[in-house]
Every structure is written in structure tokens, then in C-alpha cells.
Amino acid sequence: MRIRYSALLASVLILLSAPASAHLLGMHGAGLDAGVIHPFTGIDHLLAMLAVGMWAAQQGGRAQWSIPLAFVAMMTLGGILALTGVHLPMVETGIATSVLVLGLLVTFCARLPLAAGATLVGIFALFHGHAHGAELPLAASPVEYALGFILATAALHGIGIALGNYMKNGSLPLLQLSGAAVAATGVWLMLSI
């Protein structure tokens, strides 16, 4: 039963995603609702944010809240950098790399010191935030759009934590297999750039 539920949930989340096109939106009229929906519309963001939560669950303890918090904080900073005109090179490559690396961290249950783990996800979050910050001027309500995106990101981290905690106690290595699927998608994204 546990396997069926996890497979069904993963399938639904993947089917709701569009392939790596989250940064090409025409956002005229976008507000809070568009910001909430946006992270669910690109497989790159969806998988990276779920993987952050799953990896945080594997780490346990304080990492379950501090790693996702570091991601959200640095993603916000990345958005601010884009809004202020600070150029960040290779944003799409950074996002694709984040999907690959985060998937590998989950696959291998990588253990890093908390500060190192938070720094790593924070660096990846800068790329995600910069991509979305570059879109904010197109939104009718940039503040509402950004708030929606931040809330959705935190929710996806929470879903990833819940999935990670649920799957890590199973008899099959579902969490590691999920990480491998995320990493494989990261490779596909890198080849698609």
C-alpha cells in the first residue's frame, strides 16, 4: 500500500509539471495566485524543492527546518538581486545542476554538516530566485507574486519533508529511488539547455 500511494503521488506531481519552461511565462496580470501556482508548473522547480525537503528529512533534527529555510531565504535574495539588475551567469544551468545534485544527495543519503548543507542549497536557491526575480517586473503585482512563490516553495519543501519521512522508514529504498529519478531528470534538463 505504501508503494502504491507514493507512486501515485509522485506521478500526479510529475504530470502537473511542464518540462523546464517555468521561466518563459507571460505574467501580465499575475498576482498571488499566479505566484502560488508557478512552482508547480515547471518540473525543474518542483523537483528541486521536493528534493530539498526529502534531503532535509534524511538529515533529521534541525536540518528539517533550517535547510528549507536557507533555500527560501536565499531564493528571496536571488529574486532581489535580479530586480536590482545584478546579473547572475548561467541561471538555467544552475537550476538544472541543482536538480541533479539535490537528487544525488537524496539518492546517496549524503550527510553534510548543517552549515555546509544550508550553504549548498542556498547557492542553488540563488539561481531559482534570480530566474523568478527577473520575471517579477512583468507581473501586475510583483509583491503578491513573490509572496505566492515563496509560500508555494515552503509548501513544496514541507511536502518533500513529509514524503521523505514517510519513505525513509519503508522496507524498499523508495526515497533513494526517488532521488535517483530527480537526478536523472537533472541530467535531462542539463542536456536540454
FIBADREN-444916 format. One record per residue: residue in one letter; x, y, z of N, C-alpha, C in turn. Coordinates in steps of 0.02 Angstrom, whole numbers, plus 50000, padded with zeros to 5 digits. Layout:
% residues N
aXYZXYZXYZ
...
//
This chain:
% residues 193
m500414994050000500005000050000500445006350000
r500975006250040501425012050044501735013649976
i501925008349940502235009349874501725012349826
r501115009849825500605012449780500465019749793
y500385021549857500235028549875500805033149852
s501415031249866501995035449847502045036049772
a501955030549736502005030749664501445034949634
l500845034449662500285038449638500425045849649
l500655047749708500795054749723501345057449678
a501875053649669502425055849626502175056749554
s501765052049531501515052549462501075058649452
v500645060149500500215066049495500635072449494
l501135072949538501555078949539501935079849473
i502185074549445502555075049382502085076849325
l501485074049324501005075649271500775082849274
l500775085749334500575092749341501115097549317
s501705095049306502275099349287502355099649212
a502585105249190502775106049119503525105449115
p503795103149059504515102249054504895108849052
a505275110249102505775115549105505595121949069
s504985124149076504795130249042504525135449091
a504685134649153504405139049204504645146249198
h505155147549159505425154249154505225157849091
l504725155349058504525158348995503805161048998
l503565162249058502865164149066502735171349044
g502165172349014501915179149005501515180649068
m501735185149110501455185849176501035192149183
h500805195149131500385201149138499755199149176
g499615202749229499035201249271499195196449326
a499825194149332500005189249383500015192449452
g499725188849500499725191049569499865185149614
l499565185149673499685179949723499525172949696
d498955172149664498765165549638499265162949587
a499495167149543499995165049493500655163249527
g500835166949579501445165449615501405158749651
v500825157049677500735150649710500765144949660
i500455145849602500425140649551501095139549517
h501485144849509502095144649468502585139049485
p502755137749548503235132349561502995125449541
f502345124649533502065118149513502055117249438
t502225122449399502165122149327502815120549290
g503355119949325503985118149294504305112449332
i504465107049298504735101249332505395102849367
d505775107649341506415109449372506315112049443
h505845116649452505725119449518505375114449563
l504885111049536504505106249576504975100949606
l505385097949564505835092649588506375095249635
a506655101049619507175103749664506895105149733
m506295108049736506015109849801505795103749840
l505525098749806505365092449840505995089049865
a506515089149823507145085849843507465089349903
v507415095949907507675099449967507325096750029
g506665096050025506295093450083506465086250099
m506535082050047506695075050059507395074350089
w507865078350064508545077950091508555080550163
a508175085750176508135088350245507855083050292
a507355079250268507075073750309507595068450322
q508005066850273508535061950283509035064350336
q509165070850336509645073650384509355073450455
g508715074750460508385074550525508565080550568
g508295080750628508445085950677508315092950651
r508765097450668508705104550648508715105450572
a509025100850537509075101450464508385101450431
q507885098350463507225097950434506905104850426
w507105109550465506825116350456507365121150431
s507995120150450508505125150431508715124650358
i508735118750330508915118150259508375121150214
p507735119450224507225122850184507195130450196
l507305132550257507305139750272507875143250235
a508465140050233509025142950196508845143550122
f508505138550095508315138950025507845144850013
v507335145350054506835150750044507165157650052
a507605158350102507935164850113508385166650054
m508775161950031509245163449976508875164149909
m508315160549902507915161449842507635168549840
t507425171049898507175177849902507725182749884
l508325181649911508895185949895509045185749820
g509015179849790509135179349718508635183349678
g508005183349700507495187449668507645194849674
i507865196849733508035203949744508625205949700
l509115201549695509695203049652509475204149580
a509025199949555508775200849487508405207349479
l507995209049528507605215249525508045221449525
t508615220949559509065226749562509565226849505
g509495222149458509925222249399510585218649406
v510675214949461511305211149469511255204849426
h511735204149381511755198549335512045192349369
l511715186749360511965180349385512055175949323
p512665173949309512775170049247512495162949253
m512315160249195512125153249188511565151149236
v511045155049239510485153749285510165147049270
e509995145849207509655139549190510105133449202
t510745134249190511215128849205511255127649280
g511255133049320511255132349392510635128749417
i510055130249387509435127049407509455119549389
a509665117949329509705110949308510205107149352
t510765110349367511265107249410510985105949480
s510565110549504510265109649570509825103449571
v509455102249518509025096249515509465089949517
l509995089949478510455084249477510765083049546
v511075088149574511435087349637510975085749695
l510405089149699509935087749753509685080549747
g509555078249686509355071349677509895066449700
l510515068049685511075063649707511145063649783
l511045069449814511075069749887510565065149919
v509965065049891509435060649916509605053349900
t509835052049839509995045249819510505042049865
f511015045749882511565042949923511505044649997
c510935047450017510835049350087511435053150114
a511675057850074512295061550091512215065250157
r512715064650199512725068050264513245073650260
l513015079750269513465085550270513345089150336
p513855092750360513725097050417513165101950400
l512775103750450512195107950438512365114350401
a512895117750420513085123950386513255122750312
a513595117250298513785115650229513155114050188
g512695110250217512085108550182511655114650168
a511595119050217511215125150208511535129650156
t512195129950156512555134050106512455131250036
l512505124750029512415121549963511715123049935
v511195121749975510525123049949510415130449939
g510745134649979510695141849971510975144249905
i511535141349885511835143149820511355141349764
f511075135349767510585133349715509975137849716
a509765139849775509165144049782509265150849749
l509885153449750510025159749716509825159449643
f509985153949610509815153149539509055152949529
h508715149049572507985148549566507675155449578
g507905158949630507625165449645507775170649592
h508375170349564508565175149512508125174349450
a507995168149432507565166849374506875169949384
h506615169349444505945171949457505955179449470
g506485181949498506545189149508506565192849441
a506875189649392506905192649325506205193249294
e505735189049316505055189249290504615194149328
l504785195849388504345199949430504125206549399
p504545210149363504305216449334503725215449285
l503655209449258503105208049211502445206849247
a502475205449312501865203949349501485210349365
a500825209749367500415215549384500535217549457
s500655212549499500785213849569501405209949591
p501995212749580502615209049595502665206749667
v502445210749715502495208749785502045202749799
e501435202949774500975197349784501225191049749
y501485191949688501755186249651502335183149690
a502795187249715503365184749753503145181249816
l502665183949851502405180849912502095174049896
g501715173749842501425167349822501955162149806
f502465164349771503005159649752503375157249815
i503505161749862503845159849924503425154949964
l502775156249970502335151750007502295144849974
a502245144749907502225138349872502875134549879
t503435138049878504075134749887504115131549956
a503915135250007503915132550075503455126450080
a502875126850046502415121150047502715115050013
l503055116149956503385110449923503935107449965
h504305111650001504805108950048504455104650101
g503895107150127503525103350177503275096650150
i503035096650088502815090350057503415085650049
g503985088450029504595084350023504815081450090
i504765085350143504935082850210504455077150229
a503805078250218503315073050235503445066650195
l503565067450129503715061550088504355058150111
g504865062250126505505059450148505435055550212
n505075058350261504975054850324504565048550315
y504075048850271503655043050257504045037550222
m504425039350171504775034350131505405031550164
k505725035350208506355032950235506265027150284
n505665026050306505535020550353505255014350319
g505215014450253504935008650217505445003150207
s505184997350188505634991650177506014992150111
l505734995850063506084996850000506415003750001
p506945004549963507295011049963506945016149918
l506305017549933505915022049891506215029049890
l506465031349946506745038049949507365038549904
q507795033549906508385033549863508185033049790
l507685029049775507445028449706507145035049682
s506795038449726506515044949708507085049849694
g507605049749735508185054049724508515052549657
a508565046149640508865044349576508435046949517
a507775046749524507335049349471507425056949465
v507505060349521507625067649519508285069049485
a508805065349504509465066349474509455065049398
a509105059749378509045058249306508695063949269
t508195066749301507855072549271508335078449265
g508765079249315509265084649313509735083749254
v509935077649239510355076249181509975078249118
w509345076249113508935077849055508875085349046
l508765088949102508715096249099509365099449074
m509925096749098510575099549077510685098449003
l510475092748978510555091248907510075095348864
s509545097848895509035101748859509205109148854
i509705111348890509875118548891510215120448827
//
